Amino acid sequence: MRRACTRARPAPGSRRVPAPARSCFRAVIELSKEEAFEVCGRLALVHQVLVRNGEPPAAIELAWVFDLIERRVAG
């Protein structure tokens, strides 16, 4: 894979962005019914937009996330 930029050093005057702090996640994330409903609704809307804009691979990935959340909420 080719690199987009072949410079060894940053351009003069550019600022380096520090690496983000390491995150620790809980084993279980709790959502209220309302929050889960809101997440699913927004995922469905974005899925429709992606399909309409000709982005089927991205729409399929988003549908997978929607299905996962729906299974956890309904199951």
C-alpha positions in Angstrom: 0.0 0.0 0.0 1.4 3.4 -1.0 1.5 6.2 1.5 -0.3 9.4 0.5 2.5 11.5 1.7 6.2 10.6 1.3 7.6 13.3 3.6 9.8 12.0 6.3 9.1 15.0 8.5 6.1 17.2 9.1 5.8 20.4 7.0 7.4 23.5 8.7 5.0 25.1 11.1 2.7 22.1 11.3 1.6 20.9 14.7 1.6 17.3 15.8 -1.6 16.1 17.4 -1.0 14.1 20.5 -2.2 10.5 20.7 -5.5 10.1 22.5 -5.4 8.7 26.0 -6.0 5.0 26.3 -9.6 4.1 27.0 -11.0 1.5 29.3 -14.5 0.2 28.6 -16.9 -1.5 30.9 -17.9 -5.1 30.1 -21.6 -4.2 29.8 -23.1 -1.0 28.6 -26.6 -0.2 29.8 -29.1 1.7 27.7 -32.6 2.7 28.6 -35.4 1.6 26.2 -35.6 5.2 25.0 -31.9 5.4 24.3 -31.9 2.0 22.5 -34.9 3.1 20.4 -33.2 6.4 19.5 -30.0 4.6 18.4 -31.9 2.1 16.3 -34.0 4.9 14.7 -30.9 6.9 13.8 -29.1 3.8 12.4 -32.1 3.1 10.2 -32.2 6.7 8.9 -28.5 6.7 8.1 -28.8 3.2 6.4 -31.5 4.7 4.1 -29.3 7.6 3.2 -26.3 5.4 2.4 -28.4 3.2 0.2 -29.9 6.2 -1.6 -26.4 7.7 -2.1 -25.0 4.4 -3.6 -22.9 3.2 -0.7 -24.1 -0.4 -0.3 -21.0 -1.7 1.5 -21.3 1.0 4.2 -25.1 0.4 4.4 -24.5 -3.3 5.0 -22.0 -2.6 7.8 -24.5 -0.2 9.4 -27.3 -2.8 9.1 -25.1 -5.2 11.0 -24.8 -2.8 13.9 -28.6 -2.2 13.8 -29.2 -6.0 13.9 -26.9 -6.5 16.8 -28.6 -3.8 18.9 -32.0 -5.0 17.9 -31.1 -8.6 18.9 -29.8 -7.5 22.3 -32.9 -5.3 23.0 -35.5 -7.8 21.8 -33.7 -10.9 23.0 
